Amino acid sequence: MKLFNSKISKYVVGACFLALTTTSCKDSFLEKVPTSRVSPETVFATTENAMTAINGMHKHLYSQWYSRQSEGGQSANMLYMDVMGEDLYMVDVAPNTWLSQESKWIAHRDENSGHARFHYGFYYAFVGNANQIIANIDNAVGPQDVKDNIKAQALTYRAWAYFQMIQLYGARYERGGDNSGLGLSLILEPTYESVPRSSVEEVYTQINKDLNDAIALFATATDRNHKSHLNVDAAKAIKARVALTTQDWENAAKFAKEARQGYRLMNAEEYTSGFSNINLPETI
């Protein structure tokens, strides 16, 4: 952090130095609040401020990383996962064709791949932001039901981020099998220290814990401000996907059924209208 504002001339700095013979430099000359970042104390002073952090996480979903068009947030991950399926292979392509290395199962096996770095950084950014919210929101000034809403959304985001990553950086989960292989570093509080990798089993256990805690908090939380915000239905939908991935068929069916309550199926006209309208009835 700079001691003096860059806009203050060197003459002002010199004047403060000379004034030390009789008095201290005035507080007005000191930069008390950094202009390059916002401190957690400011962000989480009130629930209104803290909601901007949640909104930032929503925007992060479709933000471009490293100035690369092919790394445009979650939609980029969805494309990578699609082309890495078993039903698509690009044969005759130009050297720099997007997704060609992914479709051939080359990029994700290269430790120097930019896309491997993108996924790792992208999802851990969600984890880092969620950790700040979870650690600080209880002390914010504001209604308790709004605090519950903000924390529940942060817990849901953290669970979702780890769920996305464990499928990329850990072995496939086997129900009743050995899931003790290395998974991810479970970072559950704000820290700059390195954290050892936990097992695949431990990561999924934490994912389910976060989702269970979020679902419980949503029960006492205020309603979401906008459909782009997460709610209990979104948390249950993610929990259904986690259960499906871990072959927990009973809970997959249970939470999928609960998540879709109140959302009717789209008709033919709505299906052919495109999927860019958040108000479509199947959108949770």
Backbone torsions as a table, in degrees:
resi	resn	phi	psi	omega
1	MET	NA	136.2	178.8
2	LYS	-73.6	146.7	177.4
3	LEU	-80.4	-38.5	-178.6
4	PHE	-119.4	146.2	176.6
5	ASN	-62.5	135.2	-176.3
6	SER	-63.5	-19.4	-178.9
7	LYS	-80.6	-14.0	179.1
8	ILE	-79.0	129.9	-175.7
9	SER	-72.9	163.3	179.6
10	LYS	-64.1	-22.6	-179.8
11	TYR	-71.0	-35.2	176.9
12	VAL	-66.1	-42.3	177.8
13	VAL	-60.0	-43.9	179.2
14	GLY	-63.5	-39.5	179.5
15	ALA	-63.4	-39.0	177.8
16	CYS	-64.2	-39.9	-179.7
17	PHE	-63.2	-45.4	-179.7
18	LEU	-65.2	-33.3	-177.7
19	ALA	-71.3	-13.1	179.6
20	LEU	-62.7	-19.4	179.2
21	THR	-69.6	-20.6	-178.6
22	THR	-124.7	-29.6	-176.7
23	THR	-158.7	166.3	179.6
24	SER	-82.5	161.7	178.2
25	CYS	-65.2	137.6	-177.7
26	LYS	-63.1	145.0	179.3
27	ASP	-59.7	-27.7	-176.4
28	SER	-65.4	-19.6	179.5
29	PHE	-82.8	-14.8	-176.4
30	LEU	-89.4	141.0	176.6
31	GLU	-88.0	101.5	-176.0
32	LYS	-84.4	-28.4	-179.3
33	VAL	-118.5	116.5	-179.9
34	PRO	-59.5	143.6	179.2
35	THR	-92.3	-10.8	-176.7
36	SER	-90.9	-12.4	179.4
37	ARG	-156.7	167.0	177.8
38	VAL	-113.7	129.6	-175.8
39	SER	-74.5	153.4	176.1
40	PRO	-57.0	-34.1	179.7
41	GLU	-60.9	-36.0	179.0
42	THR	-77.5	-45.2	-177.6
43	VAL	-60.7	-40.3	-173.4
44	PHE	-106.1	23.1	176.0
45	ALA	-67.5	-36.8	179.7
46	THR	-136.5	160.7	177.1
47	THR	-66.4	-30.2	177.8
48	GLU	-64.2	-43.4	176.9
49	ASN	-65.4	-42.2	-176.8
50	ALA	-64.3	-30.3	178.6
51	MET	-64.6	-26.5	176.9
52	THR	-67.0	-30.7	176.6
53	ALA	-67.1	-39.4	175.6
54	ILE	-63.3	-44.0	178.9
55	ASN	-61.6	-35.1	176.9
56	GLY	-63.6	-36.1	178.2
57	MET	-68.5	-37.2	176.1
58	HIS	-60.9	-45.4	-179.7
59	LYS	-65.6	-33.5	179.9
60	HIS	-59.2	-25.2	-179.2
61	LEU	-59.2	-32.1	-177.1
62	TYR	-123.6	22.7	177.9
63	SER	-84.0	143.9	-179.9
64	GLN	-81.8	137.9	-178.3
65	TRP	-107.0	143.4	173.0
66	TYR	54.4	24.9	179.7
67	SER	58.2	29.7	-179.7
68	ARG	-111.5	124.6	-178.9
69	GLN	-62.6	-28.6	-177.7
70	SER	-80.2	-1.5	179.8
71	GLU	-120.7	60.5	-175.3
72	GLY	-96.7	53.1	174.8
73	GLY	80.5	-152.9	-174.9
74	GLN	-62.7	-31.9	179.4
75	SER	-61.8	-31.9	177.3
76	ALA	-66.0	-43.7	178.2
77	ASN	-60.3	-40.4	-179.9
78	MET	-62.5	-38.3	177.4
79	LEU	-66.3	-44.2	179.8
80	TYR	-60.0	-44.2	-178.1
81	MET	-65.7	-35.6	179.4
82	ASP	-66.2	-48.4	-175.6
83	VAL	-73.3	-16.8	177.8
84	MET	-90.5	10.8	175.5
85	GLY	-73.9	-179.3	-175.7
86	GLU	-90.7	1.9	-174.4
87	ASP	-113.7	15.2	-178.5
88	LEU	-145.3	132.9	175.9
89	TYR	-147.7	124.2	179.1
90	MET	-88.0	121.6	-176.4
91	VAL	-100.6	-68.8	-176.4
92	ASP	-95.6	95.8	-179.7
93	VAL	-135.4	156.8	174.6
94	ALA	-68.7	157.4	-174.9
95	PRO	-55.2	-36.4	-174.7
96	ASN	-104.7	21.8	179.4
97	THR	-65.1	131.8	179.7
98	TRP	-58.8	140.1	172.3
99	LEU	70.6	2.3	-179.6
100	SER	-66.2	-40.7	-179.8
101	GLN	-69.6	-30.2	176.4
102	GLU	-71.2	-42.4	-177.6
103	SER	-65.8	-26.0	179.8
104	LYS	-93.0	6.3	178.9
105	TRP	59.6	43.8	179.5
106	ILE	-108.1	-48.4	-171.6
107	ALA	-60.1	-44.0	-174.1
108	HIS	-73.9	-10.3	177.4
109	ARG	-98.9	3.1	-179.8
110	ASP	-104.5	113.9	-176.9
111	GLU	-65.9	-14.8	178.7
112	ASN	-98.6	6.4	-178.5
113	SER	-66.8	133.1	176.9
114	GLY	-64.8	-31.8	-179.5
115	HIS	-71.2	-34.0	175.6
116	ALA	-64.0	-39.4	177.1
117	ARG	-66.8	-40.2	-179.2
118	PHE	-58.7	-51.7	-177.9
119	HIS	-59.7	-43.1	-178.1
120	TYR	-62.5	-50.4	-179.2
121	GLY	-67.3	-38.8	-177.8
122	PHE	-60.6	-50.9	-175.3
123	TYR	-76.2	-33.7	177.2
124	TYR	-70.6	-22.0	172.5
125	ALA	-64.2	-39.2	175.0
126	PHE	-63.1	-43.0	179.6
127	VAL	-61.0	-46.3	-179.3
128	GLY	-61.7	-44.5	179.0
129	ASN	-66.6	-41.2	178.8
130	ALA	-62.4	-41.2	179.9
131	ASN	-61.7	-40.4	177.6
132	GLN	-62.3	-42.7	-179.7
133	ILE	-65.2	-49.0	-177.3
134	ILE	-61.4	-37.3	-176.5
135	ALA	-76.1	-23.6	-170.5
136	ASN	-116.7	-18.1	-170.2
137	ILE	-66.2	-29.3	-178.0
138	ASP	-62.5	-27.0	-178.1
139	ASN	-93.4	0.8	-180.0
140	ALA	-72.3	151.9	175.9
141	VAL	-85.1	123.1	179.8
142	GLY	157.6	173.8	-178.2
143	PRO	-62.6	143.8	-178.5
144	GLN	-64.2	-36.0	-178.4
145	ASP	-68.9	-27.1	175.5
146	VAL	-74.5	-39.6	175.3
147	LYS	-59.3	-42.8	179.4
148	ASP	-61.7	-40.2	179.2
149	ASN	-63.2	-46.2	-177.9
150	ILE	-64.6	-45.1	-179.4
151	LYS	-66.6	-39.4	179.6
152	ALA	-62.9	-40.0	177.5
153	GLN	-65.5	-41.5	179.9
154	ALA	-63.8	-42.6	178.1
155	LEU	-62.8	-40.2	178.8
156	THR	-64.2	-43.7	178.6
157	TYR	-62.9	-41.7	-179.5
158	ARG	-64.3	-43.0	178.3
159	ALA	-62.1	-44.4	-179.2
160	TRP	-62.7	-42.6	-179.1
161	ALA	-63.1	-44.8	178.7
162	TYR	-67.1	-34.9	177.9
163	PHE	-64.8	-41.8	177.0
164	GLN	-63.4	-44.4	-175.1
165	MET	-71.2	-39.8	-174.7
166	ILE	-64.0	-25.4	176.8
167	GLN	-75.7	-17.9	179.7
168	LEU	-97.1	-35.3	-170.9
169	TYR	-117.2	12.3	177.4
170	GLY	-136.7	163.3	178.3
171	ALA	-69.6	155.5	179.2
172	ARG	-59.4	135.0	-179.8
173	TYR	-72.9	137.1	177.0
174	GLU	-122.9	117.2	-179.6
175	ARG	-64.4	125.2	-178.6
176	GLY	79.4	0.0	-178.4
177	GLY	-101.9	-167.2	-179.8
178	ASP	-90.1	109.0	-179.9
179	ASN	-115.1	34.6	-176.0
180	SER	-90.0	0.9	178.6
181	GLY	-65.9	162.1	-177.8
182	LEU	-63.5	134.1	177.4
183	GLY	-113.5	-105.9	-175.3
184	LEU	-127.2	164.1	171.1
185	SER	-77.5	116.3	179.5
186	LEU	-84.3	96.8	179.4
187	ILE	-99.2	111.4	-170.8
188	LEU	-116.7	7.9	176.2
189	GLU	-153.0	159.4	-179.4
190	PRO	-61.8	125.4	-180.0
191	THR	-161.2	153.7	173.6
192	TYR	-110.4	4.8	-178.9
193	GLU	-85.7	152.7	176.2
194	SER	-73.3	146.0	-177.9
195	VAL	-126.3	128.3	-179.9
196	PRO	-61.7	155.7	179.1
197	ARG	-73.0	138.4	174.1
198	SER	-93.0	169.2	179.4
199	SER	-75.3	164.1	176.0
200	VAL	-58.1	-42.6	179.1
201	GLU	-60.1	-45.0	-178.8
202	GLU	-65.0	-36.7	179.2
203	VAL	-65.5	-45.2	179.3
204	TYR	-66.7	-33.8	176.1
205	THR	-62.0	-42.4	178.5
206	GLN	-68.9	-38.0	176.9
207	ILE	-57.4	-48.7	-179.4
208	ASN	-67.0	-35.2	177.3
209	LYS	-63.7	-46.6	178.9
210	ASP	-59.5	-42.3	-179.7
211	LEU	-67.8	-40.2	177.5
212	ASN	-63.0	-42.4	178.2
213	ASP	-64.7	-39.8	179.7
214	ALA	-65.3	-44.7	179.9
215	ILE	-61.2	-40.1	178.2
216	ALA	-65.7	-40.6	179.8
217	LEU	-69.2	-37.4	179.5
218	PHE	-60.1	-24.5	-179.7
219	ALA	-65.4	-27.5	-179.8
220	THR	-111.1	4.3	-174.7
221	ALA	-86.6	156.4	172.4
222	THR	-67.6	156.7	178.8
223	ASP	-64.4	152.2	179.4
224	ARG	-66.1	149.7	-177.9
225	ASN	-75.2	-28.2	-174.5
226	HIS	-151.4	155.2	-177.7
227	LYS	-65.4	-17.8	177.3
228	SER	-74.3	-16.2	177.3
229	HIS	-80.1	156.6	178.6
230	LEU	-81.0	149.6	174.8
231	ASN	-140.8	-172.2	-175.9
232	VAL	-62.4	-32.0	179.0
233	ASP	-66.2	-40.5	177.7
234	ALA	-64.2	-42.7	179.3
235	ALA	-62.1	-41.0	179.6
236	LYS	-70.2	-34.1	177.7
237	ALA	-65.2	-41.2	177.4
238	ILE	-66.3	-40.2	179.2
239	LYS	-63.2	-35.8	176.9
240	ALA	-64.0	-40.7	178.5
241	ARG	-67.0	-39.4	177.6
242	VAL	-62.1	-44.5	179.7
243	ALA	-63.0	-39.8	178.4
244	LEU	-63.1	-41.2	-179.2
245	THR	-67.3	-31.8	-179.1
246	THR	-96.5	15.5	177.5
247	GLN	59.4	28.9	174.9
248	ASP	-92.1	75.9	-169.7
249	TRP	-61.0	-36.9	-176.8
250	GLU	-62.7	-49.6	-179.8
251	ASN	-72.6	-28.4	175.9
252	ALA	-60.9	-45.4	179.1
253	ALA	-69.2	-41.9	-177.4
254	LYS	-61.0	-52.4	-175.3
255	PHE	-75.7	-28.0	174.7
256	ALA	-65.2	-41.4	179.1
257	LYS	-65.4	-42.3	179.5
258	GLU	-67.6	-37.8	-176.5
259	ALA	-65.8	-32.8	-174.4
260	ARG	-90.4	0.6	178.2
261	GLN	-60.8	127.2	179.8
262	GLY	90.8	-0.1	178.9
263	TYR	-119.2	110.5	-178.9
264	ARG	-80.8	160.2	176.3
265	LEU	-71.4	146.9	178.9
266	MET	-74.4	149.2	174.6
267	ASN	-88.0	178.4	-175.0
268	ALA	-60.2	-41.0	-178.8
269	GLU	-64.5	-39.3	-179.6
270	GLU	-70.3	-35.2	177.7
271	TYR	-65.7	-36.5	-177.8
272	THR	-87.2	1.1	-179.5
273	SER	-84.3	-4.7	-175.6
274	GLY	96.2	169.3	-176.0
275	PHE	-117.3	35.8	-178.9
276	SER	-104.6	6.8	-179.0
277	ASN	-106.6	114.1	-175.9
278	ILE	-67.1	-17.3	-177.7
279	ASN	-88.3	4.6	174.3
280	LEU	-58.8	141.3	-169.8
281	PRO	-63.6	-22.0	179.2
282	GLU	-86.8	-7.1	-178.7
283	THR	-77.2	117.0	178.7
284	ILE	-80.4	NA	NA
